[in-house]
Amino acid sequence: MDHTYRPEIYVLRSERWKQYITESLAKKLQISHTSHNLGPDRPGMLEAGNTHMRIWKLVIWAQLFGSGIASADLIYLNSQAGLATSAGVTAVAISPHPSWQPNHPANPGDPTNNSAVWISYADTGYGGSTFQPYGGSKPVVTIYDTFQSDPGTLHLNVWADDTADVLLDGAYLYHAVFTQSICSGQPIGCRPDDVGVIDAPLSAGNHTLEFVLYQVGTGTNTYDNPFGLLFSGTAPADPVITNPEPTSILLLGAAIVACAVRRKNRTAH
């Protein structure tokens, strides 16, 4: 199972905010330096003090914001060895037929992810050691993928030899087709163009995907009539709140102390 979390989007936003804060601090420091050198009467002292206070407030805010960011993540749902099956064994990786969609397709929810591979309940792939004979409209095996998601959308691409039903929590998302060409010759099939594309709403909670596989081919060996499943997709994950780093906590403490000392000195004068 490839249920990986992805915090890129909100982390990127936080980095942009940090860049904005850094630029603001630089400008205020320049103003403060100018104010301290306005002449012997030091008419800019009050402005400088206010500027320093604003700087420290920005530092505190930046640390709190940057170290406690909530990030929107993704869960990868990819066909891989180890998934549960109705055959009482876990799925194994198999070799794809030359006409099949190749391994490692781009994930529809994140094109940079390409870890999905063809799988089956046994070595039923191209040139494999286990031959799966014709079954017609009777299911051969079901492969399961369970996950926990946040509300959002399930994005999923599915291929199968020869075809497959796809269910989410017992409800059909895609029905098998029992035509015969190269695999089914249409979605859901095994060739690149025969992909079943699924975009379905998800509620928060636990979910189960079911892939019900059929063997419609009449070949008599695994070179002419292999059998398997390939899928790749994403689901939204629960947001993650990162903990403050030790250096952030130290900087925050130093900022608070500096503010207190500056206020005490101003009162004394």
N, C-alpha and C positions, 0 to 999 in steps of 0.2 A: 504494500500500500504506500502511496506517495502523497500523504496528506501534509503538505509543506505550507508554512505560513509566509506571507509576503508583505512586508510593511513599507514598500518603496514609496507609495504615493504620498502618504502623510509625512514621512521622514523628509522627502524632498521639499514639501511645503515648510516644514520647520527649519530646514537649512536656509531657505530663502528669507524667512523671518530673522534668523540669526544674522544673515548678511545685512539686512536692513538695519538691525540694531547696532551692529558694528560700525556701519557708516554714520549712523546718528551719533554714536559716542565720539567718533573722530571729529565731527563737526563741533560738538559741544566742547570738547577739549581745546580746540583751536580758539573758540570764543573765550573760554576761561583764561587761556594764556594771554590773550589780548587785554582782557579786563584787568589782570594783575599788573599791567605795565602802562596804565593810563596817566601816571604822573605822581608827584610827591603826595598829593592829597588823597590818592587811591580812591577816586570816585567810583571805580568799577568793582569795589570789594563786595558790595551787596549783591550785585549781579553775578559775580563769580561764585559767591556762596550758594545762591539759588541754582546756578548752573551745576555745581558739584552735587547738590542734592538731587537734581534731576538725573544726573549721570548715575548715581548710586541706585536710584529707583529703577532706571533702565537695566542696570546690571542684575538687580534682584529679580526683576520681571523676566529677563532673558533666561536666567538660570532655572526659574520655576517652570517657565514655558518649555524650554528646550529639554529639560530632564524628565518631564512628566507627560510627554506627548502621547496622545492616543493615535494608533495607527490602524488603518483599514487593511486587512490581510486577505489572502486567498488560500484555499485548500486545493491542492492538485489531486485530480482523480484520474489516474493513469492505469492502464492494464499492465500488471506486473506479476511476476511469480509470487506466490504466497497468498493470493486471494482465496476465499472460501468457495467451495463448489458443492452442488447437490450430490456429487458422486462420493462424498465422504473423504476426499483428498483435497489438498490445496493445489491451486493452479501452477503450471510450469510454463516456462518460456519455450516457444517453438520456433522453427525456421519458417519464414514466409515463402510462399510460392512466388516465382518471378513475376507473375501477373498481379499479385496482390499489392495493395498499398504498402510501401516499405515501412519498416520499423522507424520509430522516432519521428512521427509526424509533429508538426507545429501545434501546440496546444491552442485551442480557439480562445481561451481566456487569458493566455499569456504566451505569445508566439516565441518568447525566448526559452520556453520549456519544451523539451522534446524527449522525455524519458519513457514514453509508452512503447511497449513491445507486444508482439503477438503472443497469446497465451492459449492454453487449453487444459483440460483435466488430465491429459497425458501427452506423450510425444506424438501428437497426431498431425504435426506440420509437414512441410515439404520434405520428403525423404525420411520421415520419422519412423520410429519403431512400432508405433501403435496405429493400426488402420481402423478408421471409423466408417462402417458401412452405411448404406442408404437407410434413412429413417423417415423420409417423407415429412408429413406434418406433425409427426410425433417428436417432442423435444428430446434431444440427446442429453443435455446437461444445462444447468443454470449456474452462472458465476455471479457472485455477490460482491458488492463494495459498500461498506457502511461508513458513515461519517457524521460529524456534528457541525452544523452550519449556523451562521447568522442569517437574518432575512436578506433576501436578494434574488439573484438569478443564477440558475445552473446553466452553464455553457458546456456542451458535450458533442463530440464527433465520434461516430461508431462505424466500424467495419466488421464483417463476419463472413466466414465461408461455412455454409452457403448463405445463411441469413439469420436474423435474430429479432426477437421481441425485446423491447427495453421498457422496464417498469420502474417507477419511483414510488416507494412506499405502497406497493400493490396496485398502483394506477398506471395504465399504459401510456407511455410517451411515444412509442413507435411500434408498429406491428410488422411482423415478418412478412416477406413476400415469397411465394412458392413457385416463381418462374425459374427457368434454368437456361443460362447462357454460359458466361464465365462467372461462376457462382450464380447469384440471382439475376445479374445483369441490370439491377436497379437498386436504389437504397431500400433496405440495408443490404449491401453486398460486399465484395472483397476488393474490387478495383478502386483506384484513387477517386474516380468520378462517382462511385456508388456509395459515397459516405452518407450516413444518416446524420443530419444536423439537428441538434436539439437545443432549444432555449426555453427553459421552464422556470416559473417562479418557485422560490423556496421560502418556507417559513423557518423561524428559528427552532432548532432542536435536532434530534437524531433522525437520520434518514438512511434508507437502504436502496441502492440501485440493484436491479436484477437484470441480467442478460441471459435470455433463454435462447439457446443455440439449436439450430436445425442442420441436418445433413441431407441435402436434396440430390446431390450428385450420385451417379451410378458407377463411377470408376471403381477399380478393384485394388488399388494400391495408393500409398501416400504421395506418389509422384503425380498421379493423374487426379487424385481426389483427396487432397488434404482437408483439414478441418481446424478452425480456430476463431479467435476473437481479438480485436484491437479496438481500444477506445482511449480518448484523451479529453480532459475537460477541467473545469474549475468550479468551485463553489465559494461563496463568501464565508470568511471565518469570523469568530468573535474578535472584536477590537482588543488590542494589547496595550496596557499602560506600562511604560517603561519606568524603572526605578531610578532615582537620581544617582549620579555617579558620586563617589567620595569627594572628588575634586570640586564638583558643583556645590556640595554641601559646605565645604571649607570656604569657598569663595563667597557663598551666601552669608556665612557667619562673619567673615571679614568685612563685608559690605555693611552689615548691621552695626558692628562695632565702630567702624569708621564714621557712620552717620551719627552715632551717639557722641563720639569724641568731638566731631565738628560742631554739633549743636551746643555742647558744653563750653567749648572755646568761644563761640560767638556770644553766649550768655555772659561769660566772664568779662569780655571786652565791652 
